[in-house]
Amino acid sequence: MNLPLVPNVITGEQIGEGGPQPLIVRNPATGEPLAEVAQADAAAIERAVQASDQAFRSWSELPLGRRAAVLFKLRELLVAATDELAAIISREQGKVLSDARGEVARGLEVVDFACGIPQLLKGEYSAQVAGGVDVVSWREPLGVTVGITPFNFPVMVPLWMAPMAIATGNSFILKPSPQDPSAAVALAKLWRSAGLPDGVFQVLQGGADVVNGLIEHHLVKAVSFVGSTPVARYIHRAAVAAGKRVQALGGAKNHAVVLADANAEFAADSVVAAAFGAAGQRCMALSIVLVEEAIADQFVERVVAKAKTVKVAAGVDPAADMGPMISALARDRAEEIVGSAEYVGARIVLDGRGLRPTGLEGGFFTGPTVLDAVRPDMRAYREEIFGPVLGVVRIKDLDEGIRLINDNPYGNGAALFTGSGEAARRFERAVHVGMIGVNVPIPVPVGFHSFGGWKDSLIGDFHIYGPEGVAFYTQAKVSTRRWPAPDHRPEASFNFTPRA
């Protein structure tokens, strides 16, 4: 079979020949091969990094207004290309078209924020800190930066990274997931059409060898990563050892607490959408719902009834609510965890295993699954399933819900459904997570805040995009200045003395 080749993009040139054996990209809805994806070899990595370093030197000196103009143009082009990008996402990743369009829109929020870079990079000035002495501080870019992004958001996550890196004056190399690599090439075309000089944004395709090659390169100054916690730990450890700045976001096990005073219909709708949207393949997906005992039976019935109406089909089907998982391996693992939960005492109140839509029997589908009577010692509770599986845990009260959330090793996000402001405030103050939703099931912050979790969901210190994105991609510099008159010789001292 003669498949199209998804290339690397180096200095604006699409390069697909040479390097290791290409990897196969499959359509998750059918299981059939869609394309091959090139893998960058050591020579391609070296060429890209050297070009990125050279591009940084001129790009970082460009006036802020001219950098912002490129971001404004990129925003315009992204809006026009939304349907095209959504089709690429849906074809290779599997999510439904409406969700794919939403992914582009959430990425656009960060571009909007980055358009304001002249304001964001304003420094500070203190006059007359001592006799004739002023102090000024500002932030400067780092140099060559790298983004290593996951399969589940092939447009949004690169747009969480690259606009911040580039707006602040850095160059950026994107290493996308080889499971859905074409969106990265489309983004490279849009950056170039926006007027970005060649070499400032580049794409290197491949797997672990490309990641390691970038981390180890002495010209790479910072690495951004979003993915699983074990890989985040590896990336952080390896990059820090190589002297890089690192931003490593890991996995999650997000909980929602539903109290007896909540709007039950709204809460059930929200939980179903947040658990099964994108086939559960979101780091902010709700995978555990903690329900007060007083309403648990009725709430589970509502959730099951709503989950049964979820239409599972190919992502390109306009009527689909949920598409396939990314691979047969991911699907089989999710279904195996469901079976293990039943074996140790959970009740399967909705079983999506074995779902194969007519005509798509080769696809990587599994249906929405709801597990009741889940316990914290079960794999279905402890592990990030990253599939359309919702576990129900019955709790006595809010305090028990908070304790369970805080006992979990992950700390990405948590939601509370309630009509009580007092309960909401107590929840916000007490839970040990980075992002909280009050009657909001997926509390992803807007682009002018920052995204990131706690505990095993964030390895390192920096959250992504927003104000922390500006801080991550820049370093502080301060100058203490004195301009004495030609006929004045300020007193010099061998000792530190009080400012006067």
N, C-alpha and C positions, 0 to 999 in steps of 0.2 A: 504494500500500500504506500503510495506516494503522498506523504503528509506535508502540509506547510510547516515551515520552521519559524519559531518565535525567536528573534535575535537578541543579542546584546545591543546596547546603544552607547557608543563611545565617541565623544566629540561630534555628536550629531549624526554619526554614520552607523547604519545598522549592519552588524557583523554577526554572521551565523555560521560561517565555515570554520573548520579547525576546532581544536579543543577536544575534550572527552566525548564519549558517546552521548548523543542527545537523549533527554528524558521524554517520556510519553505524557501528553496532556489528554485526559479523558473527559468526556461529557458525563457529569454525574447522573444525568437523567436517563442515559441509555447504556452507559459503560463503554461506549465505543470511543476509539481514539479520535481526537480532534486535531492534534498537531504534535509536533516535536518541539522541544525547547532546547536551545543551545546551552551548553555549559561553558562558562569562562574558564580558561586555563590560566596558569601563572603569568604567561606573557600578556594576556588580555587584562588581568588584574593590574599588572605593573603599568601598562599603557594607560588604563583608565585613571589610576591614582595619580600618575605623573601629570596627565592632562588636567585632572581636577585641581591639583596643586597650582599649576600655571594659571588656570582660569580664576582661581581664588584671588590671586595677586592683583589682577585687574578689576575683578568684580567687587572686591572689598573696598576699592578706592573710588568706586562710582558714587556720585552724590546720592543721598538718600531719596530724593524726589524721583530720580531716574530708576532706582530700584523699585520704589513703590509703583511707578508707572507700569513696570512689567507685571507686578502682582495684580493691578487693576485689569490689565489686558487678559491675564490668565483667568481671572474670575469671569470675565465676559465670555471667553472661549469655553470654559467649563460649563457654563449655563447652556450655551448653544449645543454642546456635545453631550448633554446629560443622557439623552435617549441612546446615543451610540455607546457611551460608556456602560449604561445599564444593560444593554444587550450583551456586551462582552462579559460583564460580571455574571449575568444569568447563565450564559452558555458554559462558562468554565467553572464557576463556583457553585451554581445550582439554585441560588436564591431567586425568589419571585421578582418580576420586573419592578413592581411598586416598591419593594424593599431595596432593590438595587438603586432606584432613583433616589430614595431616601438616603442611601449611603453617600451618594454624590453630594446631596444637599448638606449633610453633616460635615463633609470635608470642606465644602464651600464656606462654612462658618469660620473655619480657621484661616482660610484665605482672606476673608473679610477682616479678621483681626490683624493679619500680617500686613494688609494694605496700610494700616496706620503706623508703620514702622518708624517714620520720622518722629512721631510723638513718643513711641515706646522706647526709643534709644536716647531720649534727652538725658543729659547728665546733670550733675549738681555743682554748685559753685558757692564757695564761702569766702567772702571778702574780709580782709584785715584780720586774719586769725592771729597774726602777730604784727609787729611794726613793719608795714610795707609788704606783708606776706599774704598772698591769696592761695586758695586751694580749689582745684577743679578736678572732678572725677567724671569718667565716662566708661562705656563698655565697648569692647572691640570683638570682632569675630575670631573664631578659633583656627579655621583653615579647612581642611578636607574633613567632611563628616559623612557618616554612613548610616543608612536606615535598613534594618532587617525586618521585613514585615510578614504577617501571617496570611493564610489562605482566605480567612473568613471575611476580610474587608480589603480587597485588593486595590481599591481606590481611596477609601476613607482614611485608612491608617497612613499610607504614604502622604496624604494631604494633611495629616496631623503633624508630620515631621518636616517634609521638604519646604513648604512655604515659610516656616519659622526659621529653618536653617539658612535658606537663601535670602530672605528679607534682611536678616541680621548680618549678611555679608559673607557667609560661608559658601563653599561649593558642596555638592551633595551627590552621593552614589547610592542608588536604590538597589537592594538585593531582595527581589520579591520571592514569594513562594513559587516553586516550580509547578505546583498543582494548578495555578491560574495566573500565568505570567503575562498574558497579552495586555492587560490593563496598564501595566508599567510602561510598555512601549507606546501605548496611546497617550499616556501622560507626558512622556518625553516629547512627543510630537507637539502637544499643546504648549509645553514650556517653550519650545523653539519658536512656535508661531507667535507666542507672546513677546518675542524679542529677547529672550534669555540667551546670552552668548554660549556658544558651544563649549562643552566641558564643565559648565556650572551644574547641570543636572545630567547624570548618566545612569545607565541601567546595566547591571551585571547579573546574568542569569546563572542558576546552578544550585548546588546544595551545600553541604558542610565544608567542602574544600574551599569554596568561594568565601564563605563566612570567615573561616580561619585565616585565609590569605589576606582579607581586609583587616581583620583584627590585628594581625601581626605586623602590618605594614607601618613603617616608622612615620610616614607622612599623614596617616589617619589620626585625627585628633579627638574625635568623639564618635560614639556608637549609640544609636537608638534601636531598641528592640521591643517588639510586642509578640508574645507567644506563650508557651507553656512555662510553668515555674521551673521545672528541671533545666530547660534550655536557657531560661533567663538567668539562672544561677551560673550555668557554664559560661554564658556570654559575659556576665558581670565579672566573674573570676578571671577569665582569660584577658578581657580588655583592660581591667584594672592592673593586672600583672604586666601588661604591655604599655602602661602609662597613659591610657586613654580615659577621657571622661565617659561615663556610661549612664544610660537611661534604660532600665530593663523592667518592663512590665510583664508580669506572669499571669498565672491562671486565676480561677475564681470558683467560689461555691456560694452564689448569691442567694440570700434568704429574703422572703417576704413574711411579715407578721400580719395576720388578719385578726383584728379584735372584734368582739361581739357588737360593738357600736358602729362598725364600718358599714358603708353602703355595700351590701353583699353582692348585688348585681354588678355594680361597677368593679368591685374588687375581683370577682370571678372573671369578668371580661378581661381585666388587666393582667391577671395571673396567666390566663390561657394565652394571650397574645405574647406576653414576655417569656413564657416557657417554650412556646412552639414556633414563634417567629424565627425565620432563618434556620429552621430545623434545630433550634437550640444551640446553634453554632455561633454564639456571641459570648464574649467574656463578661457581658453584663446580663446574660440571660438569667431568668429566675429558675432555679432548679430545685429549690426547697421552699415550701410554704408552711409556715407555722401558724396553726389555726386554734383559736380558743375552743376548748371542749364544748362550750355551750352551743356553738353554731357549727361544729365540725361536720356532723352528718349531713346537714342541709348544704353546707358549702361544698363538700366533696361532690354531692349530687349535681350541684350547679356546674362545677368545673368539668365533670365528666360529660354532662349533657352538651356543654359548649364545645369541648374538645372533639366530640363526635362529629360536629359540623365542619371541622377544619378540612378544607379540600386540599388533598395532597396530590400534586401533579408536577410535571416539568415546570421549571421556573418561568419559561417563556410562555406558558399558558396564562392568558390574562385573568382567568377565573381562579387561579391557584392561590391558596393562602400559605402553603408551605411546600418547598421543593425537596429534593433529595439531600442526603449527606454528601460530603466531599469524596468519600471513597468507600469501597466495600469493607476495608479494614476498620474504618471509623464506625460504620454501621454495625458490623459484627461485634465490635467491642461494646457498643451501647446496648445491644440486645443481650449480650452475655451478662452484663451487669444487672439487667432487669431480671434475668433468670436466677442469678445468685441472690438477689434481694428476696425473691419469692421463696427460695430454698431456706433462707434463715428467718422467715416469718413475716415478710411484708405481703400485703394483699394487692394483687394486680386488679385494679378496678376498671382500667381501660388498657387493653393490650394492643400495641401497634406493631408488634413483631410480625414479620412475614408479609407485611403489606407490599404488594407489587402491582402498581397501576397497570391496567390493560394496555398492551403495546409498549410498555416500558419495563418489561420483566428483567432486563439486564441492568437497570439503573440501581442506584445505591439508596433505595428508599427504606424507611421504616416509619410507622405512623406514630401519632401522639400517644404517649403512654403515661398513665397516672398510677403511682404506687401509694397506697395508704398504709398506715401503721409502720412507717419507716422509723428506724431507731438510729441514733448517732454512731453506733458501732458497725453499721452496715456499709459496705462499699458504695452503695447507691447514695449514701449520705456523705461519706468522707471524700470520695474521688470526684474530680471534675469529669463528668460524662461527656460533655460537649455534644449533646444530642437531644432529641425531643422527649425527654424523660423528666417528669415532675414528681418529686417526692413530697408526701404529706406527713407532717409531724403534728400530733395533737398536744397542745400545751395548756397549762392551768391559767396562765396570765401573762401580762407583758414582761414581768420580771424574768420568768422562765425563758421567754423568747429572747430577751437580751442576753441572758446567760449562754444560751445555745449559740447565738451568733458570735459572742466573744470567745467561746471555747473553740470555735472552728479555726483551723490554721490559716485560712484565707481571709482577706479583708478588703475585697474589691468594693462591693456595693451591698446595700440592704434597703428594703422598703418597708414602710408601715402603712397599713390601711386602717383608718380610724376617723371618728368624728370629734375626737377630743384633742384640743390644743395642748392641754397639760400632758397627756400621754405622748403626743408628738414631740414636745420639747424634751421630755425625759428621755425618749428614744434617741433623739438627735445628740444629746449630751453623753449618753451612756454607751452607745455601740462603738466598737472598735473597728470601724471601716472607713475608707476614704471618701465614699460617695453615698449619700443618703437620699432616698425618695420618700416624701410624705404624700400618700395617695398618688404617687408617680412610680410606675413599676420599673422603668429603666432610667435611672437618674444620671444619664450621661450629661456632664456640664456643657453649657454653650461655649463657643470658641474663645470668649474673653475671660473665662475661668480656666482652670487646669484639670486634666483628667488623670486620676491615679488612685491606687488602693493602698492598703496597709498590709503589714505582715507578709505572708507568702505571695501576695499579689503584686508586690513591688520590691524588687531587689535593688537596693541603692537608695538614693535620696531624691531624685528629680521626677516629678510628675511630667506629663506630656502636654504640649501646646500651651496657649495662654501665657500668663506672666512667667510661669516656671519654664516654659519653652524658651522665652527670651533669655532668661538667666542661664539655661543649660547651654545654649549655642553661643554665648558670649562670655568674656572674662573682663573683670574690672581693672581699670587703670586709674591712677590718681597722680596729679602733678601739683607739687608745692612750689609756688613761684614768688620771686622777688625781682623787682626791676628798679634798682637804686638809681638815683640821679648820677650823672657822670662824675660829679665832684664829691659824692658821698660814698664813704667806705663803711658798710655795716660791720659791727664787731663780730668777729668769728670766735668760737669757743671750742675748746677740747671736750667740754662737758655738755650733757643735756641740761638745759636750763628751762625754767618756766617760760611759756610764751608771754611776751610783753611787747 
